[in-house]
Amino acid sequence: MSDAKGLIIVTGGSRGIGAAICRKLATDGYPVAVNYTTNQDLADIVVAEIVANGGKAVAVGGDVADEADILRLFKEAQAALGPVYGLVNNAGILGGSSRVQDLTAEALARTLAVNVAGTVLCAREAVRAMSTNNGGKGGAIVNMASVASRLGGPGELVHYATTKGAIDTFTMGLAREVAAEGIRVNAVAPGLIDTEMNSPERQARIAPGIPAKRVGTAPEVAEAVSWLVSPAASYVTGTIVTVSGGR
Ligand code: NAP
């Protein structure tokens, strides 16, 4: 582990893909802030595992749909583990499953608030802290996109897929906006991953149509995040790395 490695804030780090990302980044030597909304017990378990393995981590609660919570997340994480070097914008929700004709305004608003506004405002805070224009040392942002942005999610998840389309565009635009300020911005687009986001029934229904003939695992997604934040990806920005078994 290099002492030079700085704090990485992972939103939605208590479960699923985010928890795997926290574990992997800690193994890589980064101090990690494990954000959660409701499951503090699970975030605490991730932190305890990291600390038991010699890493540094802190659990910080906060809803990424709430600007005040985001400000507090960045403040508390940096107070505990030093200046932020990286952000993984992982927190996301499906917003329920329905055809567009049955979608409620409340479900749509919540999905947009968490998946889009949450991602954009967390990235804003990271840029404010990391940009060399602001006296920062640069850093890396990884957004959690999805293959849903090009598949569209017909019949169940068009609203969710639409938010992930916004993530693709935001990643490309922000990458170009801050490329000369020491900040790289990329995204990972998972396919169908075995987490609580996908019911066993959904996984069984979709898996046979995946070219690799199986769902993916959270650690397989974390590997891509690990590479994108690392110096090995020093000339990579504005890119979406797809981790989907060919889907
Ligand atoms: P998950 O198992 O449902 O876990 C979601 C995580 O996000 C939890 O840690 C949860 O915290 C947190 N979270 C939810 N709403 C939040 C909010 N408003 N503020 C802060 N944290 C919040 O989901 P996942 O499958 O790991 O998905 C992670 C990301 O990958 C999402 O952006 C998702 O869209 C994307 N993705 C997933 C798949 C897939 O197949 N699983 C495919 C493509 C993309 P609590 O534990 O406190 O609730």
Residues whose N, C-alpha, C, O or C-beta is under 5 A from the ligand:
A	BS01	NAP	T11 G12 G13 S14 R15 G16 I17 G18 N35 Y36 T37 T38 N39 G62 D63 V64 A65 N90 A91 G92 I93 V114 M144 A145 S146 P190 G191 L192 I193 T195 E196 M197
